[in-house]
Amino acid sequence: MRKALIAIALLLSVQAGAQSLSSEKAQSMIDKAKAATENPKKASSPKTWIKLADTYVKVEAAPDKNLNVGMTQADLKTMIGMQPVLSTEEVTINNAYALKESYEDKDVYYDGSGVVCAIVVTNPRVEGDLLGEAFEALKQASELAEPASSDAKKIASKMDEIRTKYYNDAISYYSVSDYKSAQNGFMQAAEVASFMGMNDTTAMFNAGLTATLNKDSETAIKYFEQCVALGYDQNGDLYSYLGDAYRSAGNYEMTKDVLERGFAKYPTNQAILVSLINAYMDTNDDPTKVLDLIKKAQLNEPGNPTLYYAEGNVWRGLDSADMAIECYEKSLSIDPDFVYGYFSIGDVLYNEALKIQDKASLEMDNAKYEAMMVQFDKVLRNAIVPFEKAFEVTDDNEIKIVVAEFLKNIYFRFRDSGEQYKVKYDHYKAICDNGL
C-alpha cells in the first residue's frame, strides 16, 4: 500500500508540475509586480525590483520550464505530463534527420537517437522580450542594493539565469536555422554578461557568426572585433571570419588589414590564407603578394617547416601543383618527420590524378584517352609513397585513418595488378572499417 501511495504522490507531483500557467494569470502576476514598483515606498527597495524580474523570468519560462536540450524524449514526456502533441513531422536539422513534435506553446526537436536537440517556444504566455524586461528590473535593483548584500547576490544569480536562458534559446534558434532570433539571443547574453563585469567571448563569437549568417555584416564586425581585442581568436580562424565580414561589407582595405594581421600571427592558418587570396583577387590585386608575407616570416624563422608548408598551400590555392610540392618537400628537408608535408604531397598528387581522370572522361579520341589513363595511373601511384610515409611518421590515429582512406582508394585501383597491391588494399580497408 505504501508503495502505491508513493507512486500516486509522484504522479500527482508530475501532473502538478505540468499544469500550464494561463496567459491571464501570467499577465496578472506581471501587473501585480509592476504595481509594486509604482509605489514610492516599495520602489526604493531592491527586493521589489528583484520580485518583478523574477516574475518576468517565471512567465517567460512557463512554456519550456525544466526542459533542456540534451534530455531524452522519455524524460521530456515525464516533465510535461499530460500536455498533448498536436502534430509530428520529420524534418532536417543541420543536414541530419530530426523529429519535430508540436505542442500548443512550443516545438520540440529530437535527433536520430531520441535526444532533444532544440526547443522553440511558439506561443509565449505574454508577448514581448520578458527576459529583457527582467534584465532592466535587475539593473534598477542593482542601483539600490548594497554591495555584497544578500540582495546583490540574488541580483547576480538572477542575471546569470537570464544570460543562460538567452544563450540556450539562441542555440535552439540556431539549430532550426532561425539566425535572426539566434543572433539576438547571443547578443543579449553578451550584454547581460558585460553588465555583470564578464566578457562572454563564446556569446560574442556566436553573435558574430549568426550575424554573418543573417547577412548583418556590421554587427558581425562589431562582435568579431571584440573577440580579437580580448584575445579570443580561435587559433587564427577568427581573423578569417572578421576579414570575410569586412569583405561582405565592401571594406576591402580593412579586409586586407585584418587578414594580414592575422597572418602575421598565424602564418600557417589555411582559412586566413584562403581569405587573403580571395581578398587580393576581389580587388584585382596580385594574390601572390601573400607570398611576400610568407617570405618575410621564413627569413625570421628559416628552420620552421610550417612556413614552407604555408607557402605550399598558397601555391596550391593558385593551382600550381609543382610549386606546392616543391615547398612541401622543403618543409620535409627541415623536418623529416613533418607529417603534413608528406600528407600534402600525397593529397596534391591524388587530386592531380583525379583532374586527369575527369579530363579523360570527356575525351572522345580513344588513343588520347588511353594516354591520359596511363598518366592517371602514374600520378596516382606517385601518391602512394608520401601517403605511406605520412602514415608511418604520425602518432595521431585520426590522421592515420584519414591517410588510410586515401591509400585504400589508391590500392583499390591497382588491386588486380599484383598480389602486393591486393594485400595493401586489404590492410588499409581493414583500418578504415575497424579502426586502429
KAQUIFEN-V574056 format. One record per helix or strand of 3 or more residues. SS is the DSSP state (h for helix, s for strand). FROM is the first residue (numbers start at 1). TO is the last residue. Records with the same first field share a line. If there is no record, write none. Layout:
# KAQUIFEN-V574056
SS: FROM-TO ; FROM-TO
This chain:
# KAQUIFEN-V574056
h: 2-18 ; 23-37 ; 40-43 ; 46-64 ; 73-80 ; 130-144 ; 150-175 ; 179-195 ; 201-213 ; 217-229 ; 234-248 ; 252-265 ; 270-282 ; 289-300 ; 305-317 ; 321-334 ; 339-361 ; 366-393 ; 397-414 ; 419-434
s: 87-93 ; 96-102 ; 106-110 ; 115-121
